[in-house]
Amino acid sequence: PVESEDLGETYSVRHHLYRQNRYVIRLAGSSMYPTFHDGDLLLVEDTTKVPENTPAIVRIGLETTVKRVSKRKGGGFFLRADNPSYRPIETDAGEAEVKGRIVCIVEGVRP
């Protein structure tokens, strides 16, 4: 997880994808590789509910991460990276909050 910041950048989103409750983020890091790459622009739907094992924006304290989210019995989340070199994160009830679901890649930065 990393501290998030507003870069004040503006991006065009195709008309059929636009909704009032959606915004774009620039991904930093390699934990979701190969699904998402460092620098990708991701369209996010502002919601606290996501289907099991769906890539989502999750807030843990002051830090934000993109991981696949599963609910744990008794509360909390199991957060899994797509990159096998990253360990899963387990949170207890109240430690983390889902902030949005990844809708699609708006722009991919590929080598």
VODRENRO-931793 format. One line per field, with one value per residue (C-alpha): x, y, z; residue in one letter; residue number from 1. Coordinates in steps of 0.001 Angstrom, whole numbers, plus 524288, in hexadecimal, padded with zeros to 5 digits. Layout:
# residues N
east <- c(X_...)
north <- c(Y_...)
up <- c(Z_...)
res <- c(A_...)
n <- c(NUM_...)
//
This chain:
# residues 111
east <- c(80000_80432_7FF5F_7F63E_7F705_7EEDE_7F735_7ED3E_7EDE4_7E24B_7DFC0_7D5C4_7CCE3_7C49C_7B6A2_7B0C1_7B992_7B6F3_7AF10_7AE55_7B3C2_7BFEA_7CDB2_7DB15_7E72C_7F52F_7FA1E_80754_80E44_80ED4_8065E_7FB70_80466_8017E_7F33B_7F703_80424_80B14_80637_7F940_7ED91_7E22D_7D3E4_7CE3B_7C00A_7BE0B_7B7BC_7B9F2_7B46D_7BBC6_7B9CE_7C2EE_7D09C_7CEA4_7D9B7_7D67A_7DBED_7DDAF_7E145_7E945_7EBCD_7F205_7F63C_7EF32_7F13A_7EB7C_7E927_7DF4C_7D5D0_7CF56_7C7C6_7CC88_7C369_7C17B_7C487_7D04F_7D5FB_7DF80_7E6F3_7EE52_7F7DF_7F86C_8074C_80B5D_81732_80E0A_8085C_7F9BD_7F511_7EB25_7E3BC_7DABC_7CD5B_7CE95_7DCEB_7DA4B_7CFCB_7CC76_7CC21_7C925_7C919_7D1DA_7C941_7D3B5_7E0EB_7DF5C_7ED43_7F7CB_80634_80CFB_81B4E)
north <- c(80000_80DF6_81B4D_8209E_82E44_83688_839B1_84350_83CF0_83BBE_83068_82DC2_82212_81C37_8210D_81389_8119F_81EDD_81F55_8298A_81FB9_81C06_82176_81E28_81A3A_817F4_80B11_80B12_7FE54_7F07B_7E8D3_7E6EF_7E31E_7DCFB_7E193_7EFD2_7F653_80132_80DF9_808C1_811D8_80A92_80E71_80CBA_80C51_8129A_807BA_80080_7F3AE_7EB20_7DD06_7D2E8_7D26E_7DF2C_7E91E_7F4AA_800D0_7FE36_80809_802E1_80DCC_818F3_81035_80B85_7FF1C_7F7F3_7E98F_7DEB4_7DF1D_7D3EA_7D534_7CDDE_7C701_7CFA0_7DBFE_7E1A2_7DE67_7D55D_7DD81_7D643_7DB70_7D570_7D5B8_7C961_7D035_7D821_7D22F_7D2DE_7DCE2_7D8FC_7E39F_7E2DD_7E93D_7F80F_7F83A_7F9F7_7FFE9_7FD2B_80A35_805D2_7FB20_7FB12_7FC35_7FBA7_8006C_80DF2_80E8A_80452_8074C_7FB7C_7F982)
up <- c(80000_7FD3B_80155_7F6F2_7F166_7E81F_7DC46_7D6EA_7C98B_7C03F_7B6FC_7AC70_7AE84_7A3AF_7A475_7A6D1_7B2C5_7B90D_7C5AA_7D07A_7DA4D_7D27B_7D2A3_7CD1B_7D4C7_7D079_7D5E9_7DCA4_7DF45_7DA1D_7E3A3_7D9A6_7CE53_7C488_7C529_7C72B_7C4E0_7CC3C_7C647_7C10F_7C1C5_7C7EF_7C7D4_7D583_7D9A4_7E6F2_7EEF9_7FBB2_7F678_7ECE9_7E894_7EE93_7E8B4_7E137_7DFAA_7E84A_7EEB9_7FD3B_807BE_81336_81CE1_81529_80A00_7FDD8_7F60B_7EA5D_7ED3C_7EAE8_7F64C_7FD9C_80A4F_8164D_81FA2_82B70_823C3_81D28_80FF4_80950_7FF31_7F49C_7EA88_7DCE2_7DD7D_7E4EC_7EAD3_7F3A2_7FFE7_8027F_80C71_816B6_81DD1_82982_82A2A_8296E_8252D_816A7_80E1A_7FFE9_7F8B3_7EADD_7E0AE_7D4B7_7C89B_7BDFB_7B954_7B342_7AE2C_7AF6F_7AFB4_7A9CF_7A687)
res <- c(P_V_E_S_E_D_L_G_E_T_Y_S_V_R_H_H_L_Y_R_Q_N_R_Y_V_I_R_L_A_G_S_S_M_Y_P_T_F_H_D_G_D_L_L_L_V_E_D_T_T_K_V_P_E_N_T_P_A_I_V_R_I_G_L_E_T_T_V_K_R_V_S_K_R_K_G_G_G_F_F_L_R_A_D_N_P_S_Y_R_P_I_E_T_D_A_G_E_A_E_V_K_G_R_I_V_C_I_V_E_G_V_R_P)
n <- c(1_2_3_4_5_6_7_8_9_10_11_12_13_14_15_16_17_18_19_20_21_22_23_24_25_26_27_28_29_30_31_32_33_34_35_36_37_38_39_40_41_42_43_44_45_46_47_48_49_50_51_52_53_54_55_56_57_58_59_60_61_62_63_64_65_66_67_68_69_70_71_72_73_74_75_76_77_78_79_80_81_82_83_84_85_86_87_88_89_90_91_92_93_94_95_96_97_98_99_100_101_102_103_104_105_106_107_108_109_110_111)
//
